[in-house]
Amino acid sequence: MDPKLSVVIPVYNEKATIDEILRRVQETQVRKEIIVVDDYSTDGTREMLEKMAALQAKGDVVATAFDGDDPVELRDVRFLFQVQNQGKGAALRRGFAEATGDIVLVQDADLEYDPRDYPKLLEPILDGRADVVYGSRFLGGPQRVHYFWHYVANRVLTLLSDIFTNLKLTDMETCYKVFRKEVLQEIQIRSDRFGFEPEITAKIAKGSWRIYEVPITYAGRTYEEGKKITWKDGVQALWCIIRFRISD
């Protein structure tokens, strides 16, 4: 078997990192498609992606990088553009609907998560042991150190999610979530923003899918470097943990 991987990348205002994340994903040695969903960026990211899409439409296979580094390969990349800003959950919902791969992986565009972790993320699914894999930042992988209260909030939200779902996850809020396509075909995502994380976790738990966690590396950003999640998103996540335990 040679399964195809769909890498779904939601993008919002990532002008400084979009070239590099596309290079890193392209470097991974796996048969794949890359689905970039721009969530109506306003910092120039959208225009960069539109230029790449235009070059691709003309038949070009590479694009000159805007960051001045190596060119960006355009092979197997699909560019999707939201007509208004709706949030990460909405961008992922669209990307999942467009995915054609046997396995679907969520990749943030901000360089906090390293595509070199793909082999360990895919292994439990490729071995037939798992339907879903979470990449955990708390199982021993190297990580940049900062923001103690973010760590506390992540652990508290994960604990509450585990209580409501009866799962034993260590990192519910991780970006790296990998699914067999059959899992996503049976789940309807309703959250438009960061509520996606607790919602998908709750719905996976209800479906009794086989879930694995693997350790990953993590290079978290500061707010000065572009980090976007705030305490308001934590409150929303708390509400979603409760909401999706008792309803769909």
C-alpha positions as CSV (number, residue, x, y, z in Angstrom):
1,M,0.0,0.0,0.0
2,D,1.1,3.6,-0.7
3,P,-1.5,5.7,1.1
4,K,-1.8,9.4,0.1
5,L,-1.5,12.0,2.8
6,S,-3.6,15.2,2.7
7,V,-1.8,18.0,4.7
8,V,-4.3,20.7,5.5
9,I,-2.8,24.1,6.4
10,P,-5.1,26.8,7.7
11,V,-3.4,30.2,7.2
12,Y,-4.2,33.6,8.7
13,N,-1.6,36.4,8.6
14,E,1.5,34.3,8.3
15,K,3.5,36.4,5.9
16,A,6.8,35.7,7.7
17,T,6.5,31.9,7.8
18,I,4.3,30.7,4.9
19,D,7.3,30.2,2.5
20,E,9.2,28.2,5.0
21,I,6.4,26.0,6.1
22,L,5.6,25.1,2.5
23,R,9.3,24.2,2.0
24,R,9.4,22.0,5.1
25,V,6.2,20.2,4.2
26,Q,7.4,19.6,0.6
27,E,10.6,18.1,2.0
28,T,8.7,15.3,3.8
29,Q,9.2,12.0,2.0
30,V,5.6,10.8,1.6
31,R,3.0,10.8,-1.2
32,K,0.9,13.8,-0.4
33,E,-1.2,16.8,-1.4
34,I,-0.9,20.1,0.4
35,I,-4.2,22.0,0.9
36,V,-3.5,25.7,1.9
37,V,-6.7,27.5,3.1
38,D,-6.2,31.2,3.5
39,D,-8.7,32.6,6.0
40,Y,-8.8,36.1,4.5
41,S,-5.4,37.2,5.6
42,T,-4.8,41.0,5.8
43,D,-1.0,41.2,6.2
44,G,0.0,40.3,2.7
45,T,-0.1,36.5,3.1
46,R,-3.2,36.2,0.8
47,E,-1.5,38.2,-2.0
48,M,1.6,36.0,-1.7
49,L,-0.6,32.8,-2.0
50,E,-2.6,34.3,-4.9
51,K,0.6,34.9,-6.8
52,M,1.7,31.3,-6.2
53,A,-1.7,30.1,-7.4
54,A,-1.4,32.2,-10.5
55,L,2.1,30.9,-11.3
56,Q,0.8,27.3,-10.8
57,A,-2.1,28.0,-13.1
58,K,0.4,29.0,-15.8
59,G,2.2,25.7,-15.4
60,D,5.1,26.9,-13.2
61,V,6.4,24.2,-10.8
62,V,8.2,26.6,-8.4
63,A,7.7,30.1,-7.2
64,T,10.3,32.6,-6.1
65,A,10.1,32.8,-2.3
66,F,9.1,36.1,-0.8
67,D,11.4,35.6,2.2
68,G,14.5,35.6,-0.1
69,D,15.3,31.9,0.6
70,D,15.0,28.8,-1.6
71,P,12.1,28.8,-4.1
72,V,8.8,27.2,-3.1
73,E,7.8,24.1,-4.9
74,L,4.2,24.2,-6.2
75,R,3.8,20.5,-7.0
76,D,0.7,18.9,-5.4
77,V,-0.3,22.2,-3.7
78,R,-3.9,23.4,-3.8
79,F,-4.7,27.0,-2.8
80,L,-8.1,27.8,-1.3
81,F,-9.3,31.3,-0.3
82,Q,-12.0,32.1,2.2
83,V,-14.2,35.0,1.1
84,Q,-14.2,36.3,4.7
85,N,-12.3,35.6,7.9
86,Q,-14.1,32.8,9.7
87,G,-11.6,31.1,11.9
88,K,-9.4,28.1,12.1
89,G,-12.2,25.6,12.5
90,A,-14.0,26.9,9.4
91,A,-10.7,26.8,7.4
92,L,-10.2,23.2,8.4
93,R,-13.7,22.3,7.6
94,R,-13.2,23.5,4.1
95,G,-9.8,21.8,3.8
96,F,-11.2,18.5,5.0
97,A,-14.0,18.7,2.5
98,E,-11.5,19.1,-0.3
99,A,-9.0,16.5,0.9
100,T,-8.6,13.4,-1.3
101,G,-6.0,11.5,0.7
102,D,-6.3,8.3,2.7
103,I,-4.9,10.1,5.7
104,V,-5.5,13.7,6.7
105,L,-3.1,15.7,8.8
106,V,-3.5,19.2,10.3
107,Q,-0.4,21.5,10.0
108,D,-0.3,25.0,11.3
109,A,1.5,27.6,9.2
110,D,3.5,29.3,12.0
111,L,6.6,26.9,12.3
112,E,5.7,25.9,15.9
113,Y,5.2,22.3,14.7
114,D,7.9,20.5,12.7
115,P,6.9,18.4,9.7
116,R,9.9,16.2,10.4
117,D,7.6,14.6,13.0
118,Y,5.4,13.2,10.2
119,P,6.9,9.7,10.3
120,K,6.1,9.2,14.0
121,L,2.7,10.7,13.6
122,L,1.8,8.4,10.7
123,E,3.3,5.2,12.0
124,P,0.4,4.0,14.2
125,I,-2.0,4.5,11.4
126,L,0.2,2.9,8.8
127,D,0.7,-0.1,11.1
128,G,-3.0,-0.5,11.4
129,R,-3.1,0.2,15.2
130,A,-4.8,3.6,15.1
131,D,-7.6,5.6,13.4
132,V,-6.5,8.9,15.0
133,V,-3.1,10.1,16.2
134,Y,-2.4,13.2,18.4
135,G,1.1,14.7,18.6
136,S,1.7,15.6,22.2
137,R,3.9,18.4,23.4
138,F,4.0,16.9,26.9
139,L,5.4,13.4,26.2
140,G,9.0,14.3,26.2
141,G,9.8,15.9,22.9
142,P,12.2,18.9,22.7
143,Q,10.4,22.2,23.0
144,R,11.1,25.9,23.4
145,V,10.4,27.1,26.9
146,H,8.1,30.1,27.7
147,Y,4.6,31.1,28.9
148,F,4.0,29.1,32.1
149,W,0.3,30.1,32.2
150,H,-0.2,28.8,28.6
151,Y,1.1,25.5,29.8
152,V,-1.2,25.5,32.8
153,A,-4.2,26.4,30.6
154,N,-3.4,23.6,28.2
155,R,-3.1,21.1,30.9
156,V,-6.4,22.2,32.6
157,L,-8.3,22.1,29.4
158,T,-6.9,18.7,28.5
159,L,-7.9,17.4,32.0
160,L,-11.4,18.7,31.7
161,S,-11.7,17.3,28.2
162,D,-10.5,13.9,29.5
163,I,-13.1,14.0,32.3
164,F,-15.9,14.7,29.8
165,T,-14.7,12.2,27.1
166,N,-13.2,9.5,29.3
167,L,-10.0,9.6,27.3
168,K,-6.5,9.8,28.6
169,L,-4.9,12.4,26.4
170,T,-2.0,14.6,27.5
171,D,-2.4,17.4,24.9
172,M,-6.0,17.9,23.6
173,E,-5.1,21.4,22.2
174,T,-2.2,20.2,20.0
175,C,-2.2,21.2,16.4
176,Y,-0.9,17.8,15.2
177,K,-4.0,15.7,14.7
178,V,-4.0,12.9,12.1
179,F,-7.0,11.0,10.9
180,R,-7.9,8.2,8.6
181,K,-10.3,9.7,6.1
182,E,-13.1,7.5,7.3
183,V,-13.1,9.2,10.7
184,L,-13.6,12.7,9.2
185,Q,-16.3,11.4,6.9
186,E,-18.4,10.6,9.9
187,I,-17.8,13.9,11.8
188,Q,-19.4,17.2,11.1
189,I,-17.3,20.1,12.4
190,R,-19.4,23.0,13.7
191,S,-16.8,25.2,15.4
192,D,-15.5,28.1,13.3
193,R,-12.6,29.1,15.6
194,F,-10.3,27.4,18.1
195,G,-13.2,25.4,19.5
196,F,-12.3,22.9,16.8
197,E,-9.8,21.2,19.1
198,P,-12.3,20.2,22.0
199,E,-15.1,19.5,19.4
200,I,-13.1,17.1,17.3
201,T,-11.8,15.4,20.4
202,A,-15.3,15.0,21.9
203,K,-16.7,13.6,18.6
204,I,-13.8,11.1,18.2
205,A,-14.5,9.9,21.7
206,K,-18.1,9.3,20.9
207,G,-17.2,7.4,17.8
208,S,-15.0,4.9,19.7
209,W,-12.1,5.4,17.3
210,R,-8.7,4.0,18.2
211,I,-6.5,7.0,19.4
212,Y,-2.8,7.1,19.8
213,E,-0.5,9.8,21.1
214,V,3.1,10.3,20.1
215,P,5.7,12.8,21.4
216,I,6.5,15.7,19.1
217,T,8.9,18.7,19.1
218,Y,7.4,22.2,19.7
219,A,8.9,25.6,19.1
220,G,6.2,27.9,20.5
221,R,6.1,31.5,19.4
222,T,5.8,34.7,21.5
223,Y,3.0,37.2,20.9
224,E,5.6,39.5,19.4
225,E,6.4,36.7,16.9
226,G,2.8,36.4,15.9
227,K,1.1,34.0,18.4
228,K,-2.7,34.6,18.2
229,I,-4.5,32.4,20.8
230,T,-5.7,34.3,23.8
231,W,-7.5,33.7,27.1
232,K,-10.8,34.3,25.2
233,D,-10.1,31.2,23.1
234,G,-9.5,29.3,26.4
235,V,-13.0,30.3,27.6
236,Q,-14.5,29.2,24.3
237,A,-12.6,25.9,24.5
238,L,-14.1,25.3,28.0
239,W,-17.6,26.0,26.7
240,C,-17.0,23.6,23.7
241,I,-15.8,20.8,26.0
242,I,-19.2,21.0,27.8
243,R,-21.3,21.6,24.8
244,F,-20.1,18.8,22.6
245,R,-20.2,16.3,25.4
246,I,-24.0,16.7,25.6
247,S,-24.9,17.6,22.0
248,D,-23.7,17.5,18.5
